[in-house]
Amino acid sequence: MPSFRARAAIVAALFLASLARSSSLDDQKEILNYKLSTPVANKLLAALPEMNRYLVSLPNWQARIARSMNQSLGEITRDTEQDPKALVILKKNGLTAREYVVGIPALRMALMAVSLQPADAKKLGISASPENVAFAKANSKELKSKLDAADGLLVRR
């Protein structure tokens, strides 16, 4: 069985890849409209490691990830809202299921877009508003560090 770090990295990569390739226009619009700020990013990044640990602790975590790759943000939100343990984690961090389900990809995509030209980001299916990209760029080092730590990855220097 893969280590927690490997599983968390797989979770993050698969989820983001699935959103980038199969997001509906409504999902992309919602991600674009999500407003990142320092307090919001701090809440998201505080909840992420706990949610990752919880998800990969489930016996069916691979099946859940595979299913989420074909789900809309609405469907993922519904599944999250029906999971009492996930809701406890999100509530403890001051988030609703919807804020988390939309906010994490908004944050990830904004960070990815920092290093890309807008046309390249669009070709890759990255939905990031100019405001969120500017926020991510201004806070890139701290956000990447926290995101890597939350995903259980080695911090890149």
WOFENTA-V185285 format. One record per residue. N is the residue number from 1. RES is the residue in one small letter. BURIAL is I if it has 16 or more other ideal C-beta (glycine too) atoms within 10 Angstrom, else O. D_CENTER is the distance of its C-alpha to the mean C-alpha in whole Angstrom. Layout:
N;RES;BURIAL;D_CENTER + N;RES;BURIAL;D_CENTER
This chain:
1;m;O;24 + 2;p;O;21 + 3;s;O;20 + 4;f;O;17 + 5;r;O;16 + 6;a;O;16 + 7;r;I;15 + 8;a;I;12 + 9;a;I;12 + 10;i;I;12 + 11;v;I;10 + 12;a;I;7 + 13;a;O;9 + 14;l;O;10 + 15;f;I;7 + 16;l;I;7 + 17;a;O;11 + 18;s;I;11 + 19;l;I;10 + 20;a;I;11 + 21;r;O;15 + 22;s;O;15 + 23;s;I;13 + 24;s;O;16 + 25;l;O;18 + 26;d;O;17 + 27;d;I;13 + 28;q;I;13 + 29;k;O;16 + 30;e;I;13 + 31;i;I;11 + 32;l;O;13 + 33;n;O;15 + 34;y;I;12 + 35;k;O;14 + 36;l;I;12 + 37;s;O;15 + 38;t;O;16 + 39;p;O;16 + 40;v;I;13 + 41;a;I;11 + 42;n;O;13 + 43;k;I;12 + 44;l;I;8 + 45;l;I;9 + 46;a;I;12 + 47;a;I;11 + 48;l;I;8 + 49;p;I;11 + 50;e;I;13 + 51;m;I;11 + 52;n;I;10 + 53;r;O;14 + 54;y;O;15 + 55;l;I;13 + 56;v;I;15 + 57;s;O;18 + 58;l;O;19 + 59;p;O;21 + 60;n;O;20 + 61;w;O;16 + 62;q;O;17 + 63;a;O;18 + 64;r;I;15 + 65;i;I;13 + 66;a;O;16 + 67;r;O;16 + 68;s;I;12 + 69;m;O;13 + 70;n;O;16 + 71;q;I;14 + 72;s;I;14 + 73;l;I;11 + 74;g;O;14 + 75;e;O;15 + 76;i;I;12 + 77;t;I;13 + 78;r;O;16 + 79;d;I;16 + 80;t;I;14 + 81;e;O;16 + 82;q;O;19 + 83;d;I;18 + 84;p;O;20 + 85;k;O;18 + 86;a;I;15 + 87;l;I;16 + 88;v;O;18 + 89;i;I;15 + 90;l;I;13 + 91;k;O;17 + 92;k;O;18 + 93;n;I;15 + 94;g;O;16 + 95;l;I;13 + 96;t;O;14 + 97;a;I;12 + 98;r;I;12 + 99;e;I;10 + 100;y;I;8 + 101;v;I;7 + 102;v;I;7 + 103;g;I;6 + 104;i;I;3 + 105;p;I;4 + 106;a;I;7 + 107;l;I;7 + 108;r;I;6 + 109;m;I;8 + 110;a;I;11 + 111;l;I;11 + 112;m;I;12 + 113;a;I;14 + 114;v;I;16 + 115;s;O;18 + 116;l;O;18 + 117;q;O;21 + 118;p;O;20 + 119;a;O;22 + 120;d;O;20 + 121;a;I;17 + 122;k;O;18 + 123;k;O;19 + 124;l;O;16 + 125;g;O;15 + 126;i;I;12 + 127;s;I;12 + 128;a;I;13 + 129;s;I;15 + 130;p;O;18 + 131;e;O;18 + 132;n;I;14 + 133;v;I;15 + 134;a;O;18 + 135;f;I;16 + 136;a;I;14 + 137;k;O;17 + 138;a;O;19 + 139;n;I;17 + 140;s;O;16 + 141;k;O;17 + 142;e;O;16 + 143;l;I;12 + 144;k;I;12 + 145;s;O;15 + 146;k;I;13 + 147;l;I;9 + 148;d;O;12 + 149;a;O;14 + 150;a;I;11 + 151;d;I;10 + 152;g;I;14 + 153;l;O;15 + 154;l;O;18 + 155;v;O;17 + 156;r;O;19 + 157;r;O;22
